[in-house]
Amino acid sequence: MGQKMVATIRIRLWKKIIHLPVPYYDNTKTGETVSRMINDTILLKELIADHLPQFVTGIISVIGAVTILLFMDWKMTLVILISVPLTALVVAPLGQKMFKISKGLQKETADFTGMISQTLSESRLVKASNAENLEEKRGKEGVNRLFGFGIREAKIVAVLAPLIFFVVMGVIVVIIGYGGIRVTSGTLSTGTLIAFLLYLFQIIVPVTSFVTFFTQLQKSKGATERISEILEQDSENLQNGIEKDISGKKFKFEMFRLLMQMVTPF
């Protein structure tokens, strides 16, 4: 289903690109349009076809485990649920940064693709003008800019994963401490505490996989914005024209006469 959705988006995007007016191509680099057609749709494909099914499966597992935990002991389950909004407050700013970095990376990728396409298509001109060193410098600068965005993106991912793991481990420690106090006081049996921890461990794997989905979602948001910009463009209407009354008027074929003068021998 994910592959089918992405294929539909690509067909719709291609149909839109083909029917855009000429001024759009004058103001937009070819490489940028190619990047939106290929690179941005690949990001959507990875989100829809790969990460979304895992996210849905994880959500179902978490909901099922939390429901069982509520029936087992609602007080300790409440401790787990309190950690969710606290984690969201910390993760949300990182998500905004990831979105900006991803959007900048996609723009830089489009510019780099356009530069490469232009250089290779005009390779004869590059060699005729002895511009190999200049193009080499431009290519190196583009690669370095992409590398910079990649490093910034990797830093965000490197912070997110340990942060989620730290929160999960913190919840487990709190549950063990709080459960131990209740076992000592006699309000909770040892067997219930152990079963509670076993179900809690069932939540850890899906929750840690949410980090990957969250990262890919921020990347896809930038790609979706760029694709939407093209889809919102007005298509060229080839059926409409300007109606004019030409009855009784004279026509002057100035360009035709000029061409005839050029091809007619003196």
C-alpha positions in Angstrom: 0.0 0.0 0.0 2.8 2.4 0.8 4.5 1.8 -2.6 1.2 2.4 -4.3 0.7 5.7 -2.4 4.1 6.9 -3.4 3.6 5.9 -7.0 0.4 7.9 -7.0 2.2 11.0 -5.6 4.9 10.7 -8.2 2.4 10.4 -11.1 0.5 13.4 -9.9 3.7 15.4 -9.4 5.0 14.5 -12.8 1.7 15.4 -14.5 1.8 18.8 -12.7 5.4 19.4 -13.7 4.7 18.7 -17.3 1.8 21.2 -17.4 3.5 24.1 -15.6 3.9 27.3 -17.5 7.3 28.3 -19.1 8.0 31.1 -16.5 8.2 28.4 -13.8 11.1 26.8 -15.6 12.8 30.2 -16.2 12.7 30.8 -12.4 13.4 27.3 -11.1 16.6 25.3 -11.6 16.2 22.0 -13.4 18.1 20.2 -10.7 15.7 21.5 -8.0 12.7 20.1 -9.9 14.5 16.7 -10.4 15.4 16.6 -6.7 11.8 17.1 -5.7 10.6 14.4 -8.2 13.2 11.8 -7.0 14.8 12.7 -3.6 11.8 14.1 -1.9 9.5 11.3 -3.0 12.1 8.8 -1.8 11.8 10.3 1.7 8.0 9.9 1.6 8.4 6.3 0.4 10.7 5.5 3.3 8.2 7.0 5.8 5.1 5.4 4.3 6.4 2.1 3.2 9.0 1.4 5.9 8.6 3.4 9.1 4.8 3.9 9.3 3.9 0.1 9.5 6.4 -0.3 12.3 5.0 2.8 14.1 1.5 1.5 13.8 2.5 -2.0 15.1 4.4 -0.3 18.0 1.4 1.8 18.9 -0.9 -1.2 19.0 1.7 -3.0 21.2 2.0 -0.1 23.6 -1.8 0.4 23.9 -2.3 -3.3 24.6 0.5 -3.4 27.2 -0.7 -0.2 28.9 -4.2 -1.5 29.1 -3.0 -4.6 30.9 -0.9 -2.6 33.2 -3.9 -0.4 34.1 -5.8 -3.5 35.2 -2.8 -4.8 37.1 -2.1 -1.6 39.1 -3.3 1.8 37.9 -1.1 3.8 40.3 2.2 2.5 38.9 0.8 2.8 35.4 0.1 6.5 36.1 3.8 7.0 36.9 4.6 5.7 33.4 2.0 7.9 31.7 3.3 11.0 33.5 6.7 10.5 31.8 5.1 10.8 28.3 4.3 14.6 28.3 7.6 15.3 30.1 9.5 13.5 27.3 7.5 15.3 24.7 8.5 18.7 26.1 12.2 17.8 25.7 11.9 16.1 22.3 9.7 18.7 20.6 12.5 21.4 20.4 14.8 18.8 18.9 12.1 17.9 16.4 11.9 21.5 15.2 15.6 21.6 14.8 15.5 18.4 12.8 12.8 19.8 10.6 14.9 22.9 9.8 18.0 20.9 9.2 16.2 18.4 7.0 14.6 21.2 4.9 18.0 22.9 4.5 19.6 19.6 3.5 16.9 18.9 0.9 17.4 22.4 -0.6 21.1 22.0 -0.7 20.7 18.6 -2.3 18.5 20.1 -5.0 21.1 22.9 -5.6 23.9 20.3 -5.8 21.9 18.1 -8.2 21.2 21.2 -10.4 24.9 22.2 -10.4 26.0 18.6 -11.4 23.4 18.4 -14.1 24.3 21.7 -15.6 28.1 20.9 -15.5 27.8 17.5 -17.1 25.3 18.7 -19.7 27.7 21.5 -20.7 30.9 19.4 -20.4 32.1 20.5 -23.8 31.7 24.2 -22.9 33.5 23.5 -19.5 36.5 22.0 -21.3 36.5 24.6 -24.1 36.7 27.4 -21.5 39.2 25.5 -19.4 36.9 25.7 -16.3 37.6 22.3 -14.8 39.3 23.8 -11.8 36.4 26.2 -11.2 33.8 23.4 -11.5 35.9 21.2 -9.2 35.9 24.0 -6.6 32.2 24.4 -6.9 31.6 20.7 -6.5 33.8 20.5 -3.5 32.0 23.4 -1.8 28.6 21.7 -2.5 29.8 18.4 -1.0 31.1 20.3 2.1 27.8 22.0 2.6 26.0 18.7 2.3 28.5 17.2 4.8 27.8 20.0 7.2 24.0 19.4 7.1 24.6 15.7 7.5 26.7 16.2 10.6 24.1 18.5 12.2 21.4 15.9 11.4 23.5 13.1 12.9 24.0 15.1 16.1 20.2 15.4 16.6 19.8 11.7 16.1 22.6 11.0 18.5 20.9 13.0 21.2 17.4 11.6 20.6 18.2 7.9 21.0 20.1 8.2 24.4 17.4 10.6 25.6 14.6 8.2 25.0 16.6 5.4 26.5 17.4 7.5 29.6 13.7 8.3 30.1 12.8 4.6 29.8 15.5 3.5 32.2 14.4 6.2 34.6 10.8 5.0 34.5 11.9 1.4 35.2 14.0 2.6 38.2 11.1 4.6 39.6 8.7 1.7 39.1 11.1 -0.7 40.8 11.6 1.7 43.8 7.9 2.5 44.1 6.9 -1.1 43.7 9.4 -2.2 46.3 8.0 0.2 48.8 4.5 -1.1 48.1 5.6 -4.7 48.4 7.2 -3.9 51.7 4.0 -2.2 53.0 1.9 -5.2 51.8 -0.2 -3.3 49.3 1.3 -5.1 46.3 2.4 -8.6 45.9 5.9 -9.6 44.6 4.4 -11.6 41.7 2.3 -8.6 40.6 5.5 -6.4 40.6 7.4 -8.9 38.5 4.6 -9.3 36.0 4.3 -5.5 35.8 8.0 -5.2 35.0 7.7 -7.9 32.3 4.9 -6.0 30.6 6.8 -2.8 31.0 9.7 -4.3 29.1 7.3 -5.1 26.3 6.9 -1.3 25.8 10.6 -0.5 25.7 11.3 -1.9 22.1 8.3 -0.1 20.4 9.0 3.1 22.3 12.7 3.2 21.2 11.6 2.5 17.6 9.5 5.7 17.8 12.7 7.7 17.7 13.4 6.5 14.1 9.9 7.2 13.1 10.0 10.7 14.7 13.3 11.5 12.9 11.9 10.3 9.5 8.7 12.2 10.1 10.6 15.5 10.5 12.5 14.8 7.3 9.3 14.0 5.4 7.6 17.2 6.5 10.2 19.3 4.7 9.8 17.0 1.6 6.0 17.4 1.8 6.3 21.2 1.9 8.5 21.2 -1.2 6.2 18.9 -3.1 3.2 20.9 -2.1 4.8 24.0 -3.5 4.8 22.5 -7.0 1.3 21.0 -6.7 -0.1 24.4 -5.7 1.3 26.0 -8.8 -1.2 27.1 -11.5 -1.0 24.8 -14.5 -0.8 26.2 -18.0 -4.2 26.3 -19.6 -3.7 25.5 -23.3 -7.4 25.8 -24.1 -7.9 29.4 -23.2 -6.8 32.3 -25.5 -7.5 35.9 -26.1 -10.5 36.7 -28.3 -10.0 39.6 -30.7 -12.1 41.0 -33.5 -9.8 41.1 -36.6 -12.4 42.0 -39.2 -11.2 44.9 -41.4 -7.7 45.0 -39.9 -4.4 44.6 -41.6 -1.6 42.3 -40.7 2.1 43.0 -40.9 4.4 40.0 -41.0 7.6 42.0 -40.0 9.4 38.9 -38.8 8.4 36.9 -41.8 9.7 39.6 -44.1 12.9 39.8 -42.2 13.4 36.0 -42.5 12.7 36.1 -46.2 15.3 38.8 -46.7 17.8 36.6 -44.9 17.2 33.5 -47.0 16.6 35.2 -50.4 19.8 35.8 -52.3 20.4 39.4 -53.4 
